[in-house]
């Protein structure tokens, strides 16, 4: 079933994708403006389901790579998406039938919307994470044996690179180094795949879910309803705490935004001390020094009053927040998924367990 994305839909997707970004994926504001302008210039984007993609048709997902803190200040030129996209098509001698989102989190959920509008191709209602992750190899594409290379990369100056690598981890390592040399932010296109592979590897319906989340929050604001309660119901989420941020430690290193945020519980949560570590995305929550939610499940820090997600680069002292744990897609709960993106990959001496098993009181 084909539907269209118009300017109003983009704002809803941006709101929802920021929550699914689990703190990362880049601030959606610039991506929203770029996508909306692309739709103004080129018309609505056709949104199609994965099963509408022919088995032999090619799909290419574009995405931003780099530290989200850099993305706030380093504005795009607007040409990077098409430059990287066409470079990969030329290198592989293919023409893409459609595009999709590598990750449904934050700004990267909107990069392919702009690409679809500008290039006049459909957008597939799917992604490879069901959230955002900080590294290129952390996708369901990797879990299903799809190569992250060849990878094309472009920056706002007009530089472009196409690379082949040994494996998906080396794609991440080399792309990260080049991104740092490009000023800490670039656009990449990789994980080119055919429809038959997309049908088994992608997470279906992610753009629709993001739009539903955004629409739900907008309705809560209009009707003066509790947005946190609405999200808990919609996403089968768990409330970790409500409280006030009393410290944020943040640094940019190796192309990532790294750090911790400390939250003191308030109201019914008075006496709780919550600590959250992040690497672009929120990785692990300790509550009174007990690890209760870890990747690959989603950890979302929201404005307590509005339900708006606060990305890691925008965390500030004094913000009053609610912290939610949201179950990840089942693909990530397999042994291979936990090995690829679980807490031990990030050097935390903690075993993953589904957040439903944790004690939140």
N, C-alpha and C positions, 0 to 999 in steps of 0.2 A: 504494500500500500504506500503510494507516494504522497507525501505532504510537503508543505513549503514552510521555510523559516523566513519570517519577516523581521523588520527592525524591532518590534516589540518582543518577539520571541527571544532575541539575543540577550536582552536584559535579564529575562527569566533564566536562561541558560547560565549566564554569568553568575547570578546569585547562587544557583544550585551547584554549579561546578566548583565554586569557591569552597563550599562545604565538603564536597567529594574530594577536593584537593588535599584534605587532611593537613592544612596549614601550608601546602606548597602548590606547585604548578604555576607560580607567578601571579602577580596581582592582575585581576581580570579587567580592570578599568580600561587600560590601553587596548587590550585585545578586543574588548567590547566596542570601543570607538572605531577601531580599524575594521572590524567585521560589519558594523552598521554602515560605515561609509562605503564599504565594498558593495553592500546590498543596494544602497542608494544609487551607486554608479552603474551596477550591472544587473540589478533585479534580485528577486527572492532566490533562495537556495533550495533545491530539491532534496528532501530528506527521504532516503530509501532504507528498507530493511536489508539485513545481511542476505536473506534468502532470495532477494531480487537481483543479486549480483551474479552474472554468468560465471560458471566454473573457470573458464579460461580468461576472464577479464582481469586486468591488472589494477591494483589499488596502491596508492602511495600516501602515507600519512606525514604531514609536516609538523614540526614542533620546535619550540624554543628550548635552548639548552643554556645553562649558566645559573649564576646566583640570582635569586629573586630580588635581593637588595640592589643589585646592579640594574635590574630591569626597571626599577622605579625612575632612575635618573637617565638611563641610556635609551633614548627614544628611537624607535625603528625608522628607517627611511621609507619603508613601505614597499620596497622592491625585493626584499630578501626572500620572501616566501616563493614568489614565482621564479626567482633566480635559482634557488636551490631545487625547486620542483622540476624545472625544465632541464637542469644539469643532470639530474638522476635519470630522467627519461632518455636523454641523449646518450648517456653512458651505457644504459641497459638496452638501448634501441627498442623502446616500448612507448606506448601512449596510454596513459592512465584512463581507465573508464570512470573512476570515482576516487574520492579521498575519504579519510576518516581520521579520528583523533587517536593519537598514541596514548594519551591519558585524558580522562574526562575532568581532571582537576585544574582549577584556576584558569589562567590565561591560555594554557595549551589546549583547552577544550574549544577555544574560539579561533585559533590559528587556522585549522582546516575549514572553518566556516568562511573565512576571508578567501582562502584558496579556492574553495568551490565556487564562490561568487565571481571571482576574478577570472577563473579559468573556464567557467561555464560547465562544470561537471557536477554530478550529484555528490551529496555527503551521506555516508553510510552511518546509520544509527547504531554505533558500536565504538568500542575502544579496546586497548590492550592492557588496562590496569583495573578499571572500575574505581579508580582513585588516582592519586599522583604518587610517584616514587622518584627518588632523587637521581637514579642512575639508568642509563640507556638500556642495559641488558635486563632490567627488572620489568619484564613484560610477559604476558601470556604467549606472545610470539616465541620468546625463548623457550618457554615450557613445552611448546609444540614443535620445536626444532626449526623455526623460521629464522633466517639470518638477519642480523641487524645491519649487515653490509651487503652490497656497497652502500656507502653513506655519502650524501652530498651536503655541503655546508656553505652558507653565505652570510656575510655581514653587511652593515649599512654602508660600507665604503665601496662595495662592489667586488670584494674578494670572494672567490669561490674555490672550493676544494672538493674532490671526490676521492674516497679512499676505500680500499679493501683491507680486511684485517684477518687475523687468525681465527677469531671467534667473537662472540658478542661482548664478552668482557673487555677484550682489547679494543673493540669499537668504542666503548665507553672511555677507556683510558686515553686513547689518542684524541678523540673528539674533545675531551675535557681540556687537554693541553692546548689544542688549537683554539678552543673557545676563550681560554684565558688570554691568549695572544691577540684575539680579536676584540679584547676589551671586556671580557667577562660575560658576553651574551651573544648568541648567534642563532640562526635558524638552520635546522637540519631536516633532511628527508631521508628516510631509510625504512627498513622492514617492508620493502615492496613485496607484495604477495598477490597471488591469484585468488579468485573467488572460492575455489575449492578448499584452499587453506584457511581463508578468512572464516568460513563457516564452522570450522572446528576450533580455531584459535582465539577468535575475538569474543569479547563480552558484549552480548547483545543488549540493545535498548538503553545504552548509557546516556545518550543525548536526551532522549525522552525523559529519563529519570531526572536528569539535571533540570530540565524545564519544569517538571512537576514539582520539584523541591522549590524552585524559585517562585512558581505560581502560588504554592502553599504559603510561603512566607509573606508574599505580597497580600494575600487574602487575610492572613493573621493581622497584619498591620492595619488594613482597612477596617476590619471588624473588631479590633482591639482584643484579640485573643492571644493566649500565651504561645509564642512561637516555639519555645523549647518543648513544651508538651506536644505540640503538633509534630515536631521533628522526631521525637521519641516514638510516636505512633507510626509515622510514615516509614521510618528507616529501621524499625525494630532495634532501636538504639538503647543504650544504657547511660544513665546520668552518673558521671564520675564525681563531680562536685560543682558547687556554685561558690564563687569567691572573688577575691580581689588580687590582682597581680601585684606582688611586692618586690619583685626583682626580675630583670631580664639580662642574661649574659649572652652576647652575640658577637660573632666574628665572621669575616669572609675569608675562606681558605680553600685552596684547590678547586675553586669554581663553585663552592657551596656556601650557603648560609648555615653556620653551625652555632649551637648554643643550647641554653636551658632557660626555661621560664619557671618561676616559683609562684605558687598561688596559695593564699591563706583562705580557708573556708569561712563563709559568712552564713548568717541565718541558721537553718537546720544543720548546716555543715560546719559550724563554728568548732574550732579545735582541729580541723583537718589541715594537714600540710601536704600539698601536691607539688610534685616536681616533674617536668616534662622535658625530655631531651629531643632536639630536632636536628636534622640535616636536610635543609630545605623543607621537608615534611616532618611532622611530629612522629617520633619513633617509639617512644616508650613512656608510660606514666607510672610514677611511683606515688602511692598514697600512704602517708605515714611510713615511708621507706619500704613499702611492699609493692613489687611490680604487679600491676593489675590489668593493664592493657598494653599490648605491644603490636608492632607491625607483624604480619601484614594487615591486621584489623586497623580500622581508621580511628584516629584520635583527632577530634575537632574542638577547637577553642572558639566559642561563639560569644558575641556581645549578649549579655544576659537579658537586656531589654528588648532587642530587636531580632535576635537570632542570626544576625549577620556573622558570617565566618570571619575570623581575624587571622590573616596569613602571618607566617612567622616573621616576616620583615616588618610587620606593622604592630607587633606586640609592644605595649608600653606600660610603664609603671602606673598603677592606679586604675587600670581598666577593670570593670566588673564583668565577670565572665561566667559562662557555664561550659563545662568540659563534657563532651559526649564521646562514648565509644560506639562505633558502628561496625557491624560484622562485614568482613570483606567477602568478595566472591569466593565460591567454593573451590575454584581452581587454585587459589592461593593457600588453601588449607590442606593441600596434598603434601606429602613429604618433599617433593621437588619444589613446590611453591614456597614452603617454609625455608628450605635450604637457600633458595635464591633471594628471598626478601624478608626473612625472619630476623629476630633480634640478634642471633649469633653472627649473622653476616656483618652486622654493624658493631661487632665486638662487645656485645653485652652478654654477660654470663647468666643468661636467663633462657629457659626453654619456652617456646611459644605454647600457649594454650588458648583455645577460643575464649573470647571475652565473656561469653555467657557463663563460663565456669568461675569467674572471679567474684569476690565478695566486695560489694561497693559500700557497705555500711561499716 
